Amino acid sequence: MTFLGRSDWLVAPIALPTPFPFGEVNVYLFRGERLTLFDAGVKTEEAWEALVRKLGELGYSIRDIGRIVLTHHHFDHIGLLGRLKRECQAEVWAHPETLLQIQFHYGCDDTYRAYYRALLKEFGVPEPRIAAFLEQREVNRQYLDVYTVDRALYENDHFDGFRVIHVPGHSPTDTLYLHESGGFTITGDHIIQGVNPNPIVRRPLPGQVRQPSLVQYQQSLLRTRYLPLGCCYPGHGPAFSNHVACVDHILERQERRNEKVLEAMGVEACTPWLVAHRMYGNMSTGDFIFCVSVAIGHLELLEHRGLLRSWRDHSGVLWYQRKTVTVRHAFSRSGDTSAG
């Protein structure tokens, strides 16, 4: 529990359990004009019981929550949203695309399966791997509940002392909530100390094209680096203060991974799947999409920097290869006085 300046400003971190290898997920209780909960954990009975117990330790109950604000739409941050709404009737505030992104990220309907089957085939992924991935996504739906958003939060909106800052990359709905007078920021999964929050390959919304998510994430990180974030409250792990060092660490790790991708490629043409396989070997079903996302993310970043070229073969499979660098020497006819 952290008191920020005056006794009427309060941010309380609440760590909730998850059934996943990454461990706990954080939600935050903020006492302002109305009691606000940032994020909603995973939909499990264990997470719900932990939330109820820890609110009680702070002197509150579920029914006291008047507003729920989301940092992004990933299921480990929105799972209890439906149950909270039913219990306390709190308003849900979030990025304008949150509802559509949940549908497109977790919908698992025929259009979802068709898109990801085609995308992964384009990346060169073998059919059995694609089938296993789609089956795993169906399993993850158990962690979602009925959801809604009552108010969309746009870039530079203000509420209760917070400024809204959109930082797409890790997800397209990533949002920072910067409280300058309090000297703190709710950062979600955008930056986490000691962790490289990799963007996951994702399906674009209708009328949009798929974004090179790692390129987008680096652009957001460079913007974040120069913001006055103060104390950062992340979606996972402890709070931290030096966000510049955290951003630099993430960028440095990404540069090292660029080198590993180039090493995995060698000089031959490679599909994203081949790069992922060379880097990670036998991937588990759970890790598969993360590994493929790392490969395509860095391939797109290296192409963006002009180091790679890409093309699709007659089957529509995507290939990447290092560009051949030709060194040309230019001589000025009027200025070249060398002999011979």
C-alpha positions as CSV (number, residue, x, y, z in Angstrom):
1,M,0.0,0.0,0.0
2,T,1.5,3.4,-1.0
3,F,0.3,6.8,0.3
4,L,1.0,9.4,-2.3
5,G,1.5,12.8,-0.8
6,R,-1.8,13.4,1.0
7,S,-3.9,11.0,2.9
8,D,-6.7,11.2,0.3
9,W,-4.5,9.7,-2.4
10,L,-4.1,6.0,-2.2
11,V,-2.8,3.3,-4.6
12,A,-2.9,-0.2,-3.3
13,P,-1.3,-3.0,-5.4
14,I,-3.2,-6.3,-5.2
15,A,-1.5,-9.4,-6.6
16,L,-3.9,-12.1,-7.8
17,P,-3.1,-15.7,-8.6
18,T,-3.2,-17.2,-12.1
19,P,-3.0,-20.8,-13.4
20,F,-0.2,-19.8,-15.8
21,P,3.6,-20.1,-15.6
22,F,4.1,-16.3,-15.4
23,G,2.6,-16.3,-12.0
24,E,0.6,-13.5,-10.4
25,V,-1.1,-10.6,-12.1
26,N,-1.5,-7.2,-10.5
27,V,-4.6,-5.1,-10.1
28,Y,-4.6,-1.7,-8.4
29,L,-7.1,0.0,-6.1
30,F,-7.1,3.8,-6.4
31,R,-9.0,6.0,-4.0
32,G,-10.1,9.2,-5.7
33,E,-13.4,10.7,-6.6
34,R,-14.7,7.2,-6.6
35,L,-13.1,3.9,-5.7
36,T,-11.4,2.7,-8.9
37,L,-10.0,-0.8,-9.7
38,F,-7.4,-0.9,-12.5
39,D,-7.7,-4.2,-14.3
40,A,-9.6,-7.3,-13.3
41,G,-7.3,-10.4,-13.1
42,V,-8.0,-13.9,-14.4
43,K,-11.4,-15.6,-14.3
44,T,-10.8,-18.2,-11.6
45,E,-12.4,-18.8,-8.2
46,E,-9.0,-18.4,-6.6
47,A,-8.4,-15.0,-8.1
48,W,-11.9,-13.9,-7.0
49,E,-11.4,-15.0,-3.4
50,A,-8.0,-13.3,-3.2
51,L,-9.5,-10.1,-4.5
52,V,-12.4,-10.2,-2.0
53,R,-9.9,-10.9,0.9
54,K,-7.4,-8.3,0.0
55,L,-10.1,-5.6,-0.5
56,G,-11.3,-6.5,2.9
57,E,-7.8,-6.0,4.4
58,L,-7.9,-2.5,2.9
59,G,-11.3,-1.8,4.5
60,Y,-13.4,-2.2,1.3
61,S,-15.7,-4.7,-0.3
62,I,-16.5,-5.5,-4.0
63,R,-19.6,-3.4,-3.8
64,D,-17.6,-0.3,-3.0
65,I,-15.9,-0.3,-6.4
66,G,-17.4,2.5,-8.5
67,R,-15.2,2.2,-11.6
68,I,-13.0,-0.4,-13.4
69,V,-10.3,0.9,-15.7
70,L,-8.5,-1.5,-18.1
71,T,-4.8,-1.2,-19.1
72,H,-5.4,-3.5,-22.1
73,H,-7.6,-6.3,-23.3
74,H,-5.5,-9.5,-22.6
75,F,-7.5,-12.1,-20.8
76,D,-5.3,-12.2,-17.7
77,H,-6.3,-8.6,-17.1
78,I,-10.1,-8.7,-17.9
79,G,-11.2,-12.1,-16.6
80,L,-13.2,-11.1,-13.6
81,L,-14.8,-8.1,-15.4
82,G,-18.2,-9.7,-15.9
83,R,-18.5,-10.9,-12.3
84,L,-17.4,-7.5,-10.9
85,K,-20.0,-5.8,-13.0
86,R,-22.7,-8.1,-11.7
87,E,-21.6,-7.6,-8.1
88,C,-21.0,-3.9,-7.9
89,Q,-22.5,-2.3,-11.1
90,A,-19.2,-0.3,-11.6
91,E,-18.6,1.5,-14.9
92,V,-15.9,0.0,-17.1
93,W,-13.6,2.5,-18.8
94,A,-11.1,1.4,-21.5
95,H,-9.4,2.0,-24.9
96,P,-12.0,2.5,-27.7
97,E,-11.0,-0.7,-29.4
98,T,-11.2,-2.9,-26.4
99,L,-14.4,-4.8,-27.2
100,L,-13.5,-5.4,-30.8
101,Q,-10.0,-6.5,-29.9
102,I,-11.4,-9.0,-27.4
103,Q,-13.7,-10.4,-30.0
104,F,-10.9,-10.6,-32.7
105,H,-8.3,-11.9,-30.3
106,Y,-10.4,-14.5,-28.5
107,G,-13.5,-15.0,-30.6
108,C,-12.5,-18.5,-31.9
109,D,-15.4,-18.5,-34.4
110,D,-15.1,-19.6,-38.0
111,T,-13.7,-16.3,-39.2
112,Y,-11.1,-16.4,-36.4
113,R,-10.0,-19.9,-37.2
114,A,-9.9,-19.1,-41.0
115,Y,-7.7,-16.0,-40.4
116,Y,-5.1,-17.7,-38.1
117,R,-5.0,-20.8,-40.2
118,A,-4.2,-18.7,-43.3
119,L,-1.7,-16.5,-41.4
120,L,0.2,-19.4,-39.9
121,K,0.3,-21.2,-43.2
122,E,1.8,-18.0,-44.7
123,F,4.5,-18.1,-42.0
124,G,5.3,-21.7,-43.1
125,V,3.9,-23.4,-39.9
126,P,3.1,-27.1,-40.5
127,E,-0.6,-28.0,-40.4
128,P,-0.4,-30.2,-37.2
129,R,1.0,-27.2,-35.3
130,I,-1.7,-24.9,-36.6
131,A,-4.4,-27.4,-35.5
132,A,-2.9,-27.6,-32.0
133,F,-2.7,-23.9,-31.7
134,L,-6.4,-23.4,-32.6
135,E,-7.4,-26.1,-30.1
136,Q,-5.4,-24.4,-27.4
137,R,-7.1,-21.1,-28.1
138,E,-10.5,-22.7,-27.5
139,V,-9.2,-23.9,-24.0
140,N,-8.3,-20.3,-23.1
141,R,-11.9,-19.2,-23.6
142,Q,-12.8,-20.6,-20.1
143,Y,-11.0,-17.6,-18.7
144,L,-13.3,-15.0,-20.3
145,D,-16.6,-13.8,-19.1
146,V,-19.3,-11.4,-20.3
147,Y,-17.7,-8.1,-20.8
148,T,-18.6,-4.5,-21.6
149,V,-17.1,-1.0,-21.8
150,D,-19.2,1.9,-20.6
151,R,-16.8,4.7,-21.5
152,A,-14.1,4.8,-24.2
153,L,-10.8,6.5,-23.1
154,Y,-9.1,8.5,-25.9
155,E,-5.6,9.8,-26.1
156,N,-5.0,12.7,-23.6
157,D,-8.4,12.2,-21.9
158,H,-8.3,13.2,-18.2
159,F,-10.1,11.8,-15.2
160,D,-9.4,11.9,-11.4
161,G,-5.9,13.4,-12.0
162,F,-4.9,10.8,-14.6
163,R,-3.9,11.5,-18.2
164,V,-4.6,8.8,-20.8
165,I,-1.7,7.8,-23.0
166,H,-2.1,5.1,-25.7
167,V,1.1,3.0,-26.3
168,P,0.3,0.2,-28.8
169,G,2.8,-2.6,-29.2
170,H,2.5,-5.3,-26.6
171,S,-1.2,-5.1,-27.5
172,P,-3.0,-2.6,-29.7
173,T,-5.0,-1.4,-26.6
174,D,-2.1,-0.8,-24.2
175,T,-2.7,2.3,-22.2
176,L,-0.8,4.2,-19.6
177,Y,-2.5,6.2,-16.8
178,L,-0.2,8.9,-15.8
179,H,-0.9,10.8,-12.5
180,E,1.5,13.7,-12.6
181,S,0.5,15.3,-9.3
182,G,0.7,12.0,-7.6
183,G,4.0,11.1,-9.2
184,F,3.0,7.6,-10.5
185,T,1.7,5.7,-13.5
186,I,-0.3,2.6,-14.0
187,T,1.6,0.9,-16.8
188,G,0.0,-2.5,-17.3
189,D,2.2,-4.8,-19.4
190,H,3.7,-2.0,-21.5
191,I,6.9,-2.0,-19.4
192,I,7.7,-4.5,-16.7
193,Q,11.0,-4.5,-14.8
194,G,13.3,-7.3,-15.9
195,V,10.8,-8.6,-18.5
196,N,10.6,-8.2,-22.3
197,P,6.9,-8.0,-23.0
198,N,6.8,-9.4,-26.5
199,P,4.0,-8.4,-28.8
200,I,1.9,-11.3,-29.9
201,V,1.0,-11.6,-33.6
202,R,-2.6,-10.5,-33.9
203,R,-5.5,-10.3,-36.2
204,P,-6.3,-6.8,-37.5
205,L,-9.7,-5.2,-37.1
206,P,-12.0,-4.9,-40.1
207,G,-10.7,-2.5,-42.7
208,Q,-7.2,-2.5,-41.2
209,V,-4.0,-4.3,-42.1
210,R,-1.9,-6.3,-39.7
211,Q,0.6,-4.1,-38.0
212,P,4.3,-5.0,-37.6
213,S,3.8,-5.1,-33.8
214,L,7.4,-5.1,-32.7
215,V,8.1,-2.0,-34.9
216,Q,5.0,-0.4,-33.3
217,Y,6.1,-1.4,-29.8
218,Q,9.6,0.1,-30.2
219,Q,8.1,3.4,-31.3
220,S,5.9,3.4,-28.2
221,L,8.8,2.5,-26.0
222,L,10.8,5.5,-27.3
223,R,7.9,7.8,-26.6
224,T,7.4,6.3,-23.1
225,R,11.1,6.8,-22.3
226,Y,10.7,10.6,-22.2
227,L,7.4,10.7,-20.2
228,P,7.5,11.8,-16.5
229,L,6.1,8.4,-15.3
230,G,7.4,8.6,-11.7
231,C,6.7,5.3,-9.8
232,C,5.5,2.7,-12.2
233,Y,2.8,0.1,-11.2
234,P,3.1,-2.8,-13.8
235,G,0.7,-5.6,-14.6
236,H,3.2,-8.2,-13.2
237,G,5.9,-7.9,-10.6
238,P,6.9,-5.2,-8.2
239,A,6.6,-1.4,-8.7
240,F,9.7,0.4,-9.9
241,S,10.9,4.0,-10.3
242,N,13.6,4.2,-13.0
243,H,11.4,3.6,-16.1
244,V,14.2,4.9,-18.4
245,A,16.5,2.1,-17.3
246,C,13.6,-0.4,-17.8
247,V,12.8,0.9,-21.3
248,D,16.5,0.8,-22.2
249,H,16.8,-2.8,-20.9
250,I,13.9,-3.9,-23.0
251,L,15.4,-2.3,-26.1
252,E,18.8,-3.8,-25.4
253,R,17.3,-7.3,-25.1
254,Q,15.5,-6.8,-28.4
255,E,18.7,-5.8,-30.1
256,R,20.4,-9.0,-28.8
257,R,17.5,-11.0,-30.1
258,N,17.9,-9.3,-33.5
259,E,21.4,-10.7,-33.6
260,K,20.1,-14.2,-32.7
261,V,17.5,-14.0,-35.5
262,L,20.2,-13.1,-38.0
263,E,22.4,-15.9,-36.7
264,A,19.5,-18.4,-37.0
265,M,18.9,-17.3,-40.6
266,G,22.5,-17.4,-41.8
267,V,22.6,-16.4,-45.5
268,E,19.8,-18.5,-46.8
269,A,16.1,-17.6,-47.2
270,C,13.9,-18.6,-44.2
271,T,10.3,-18.6,-43.3
272,P,9.2,-17.2,-39.9
273,W,8.5,-20.8,-38.8
274,L,12.0,-22.0,-39.7
275,V,13.5,-19.1,-37.8
276,A,11.4,-19.9,-34.7
277,H,12.3,-23.5,-34.9
278,R,16.0,-22.8,-35.1
279,M,15.8,-20.5,-32.2
280,Y,13.6,-22.4,-29.8
281,G,13.7,-26.1,-31.0
282,N,10.7,-28.2,-29.9
283,M,8.1,-25.7,-28.8
284,S,5.3,-26.7,-26.5
285,T,1.7,-26.0,-27.6
286,G,1.5,-23.2,-25.0
287,D,4.7,-21.5,-26.1
288,F,4.3,-22.0,-29.8
289,I,2.5,-18.7,-30.6
290,F,4.9,-16.7,-28.5
291,C,7.9,-18.2,-30.3
292,V,6.4,-17.6,-33.7
293,S,5.5,-14.0,-32.7
294,V,9.1,-13.3,-31.6
295,A,10.4,-14.6,-35.0
296,I,8.0,-12.6,-37.2
297,G,8.3,-9.5,-35.0
298,H,12.0,-9.4,-35.3
299,L,12.0,-10.3,-39.0
300,E,9.6,-7.4,-39.7
301,L,11.7,-5.1,-37.5
302,L,14.9,-6.1,-39.4
303,E,13.1,-5.6,-42.8
304,H,11.9,-2.1,-41.5
305,R,15.5,-1.2,-40.9
306,G,16.5,-2.3,-44.4
307,L,18.5,-5.4,-43.4
308,L,16.2,-8.0,-44.9
309,R,13.9,-8.4,-47.9
310,S,10.8,-10.5,-48.1
311,W,8.6,-12.2,-50.7
312,R,5.9,-14.8,-51.0
313,D,6.4,-17.9,-53.1
314,H,3.8,-19.5,-55.4
315,S,2.1,-21.1,-52.4
316,G,1.8,-17.8,-50.6
317,V,4.4,-18.7,-48.0
318,L,6.4,-15.8,-46.7
319,W,10.2,-15.8,-47.0
320,Y,12.9,-13.5,-45.6
321,Q,16.6,-13.2,-46.6
322,R,19.4,-10.8,-45.8
323,K,19.9,-8.1,-48.4
324,T,23.0,-8.2,-50.5
325,V,25.1,-5.1,-49.8
326,T,26.9,-3.8,-52.9
327,V,29.7,-1.4,-52.1
328,R,30.1,1.2,-54.9
329,H,33.0,3.7,-55.2
330,A,32.0,7.0,-56.7
331,F,34.8,9.2,-58.2
332,S,34.4,12.8,-59.3
333,R,35.7,13.2,-62.9
334,S,36.8,16.8,-62.2
335,G,38.2,16.0,-58.7
336,D,39.9,12.6,-59.4
337,T,43.6,13.4,-59.9
338,S,45.0,9.9,-59.0
339,A,47.4,8.3,-61.5
340,G,46.4,5.3,-63.6
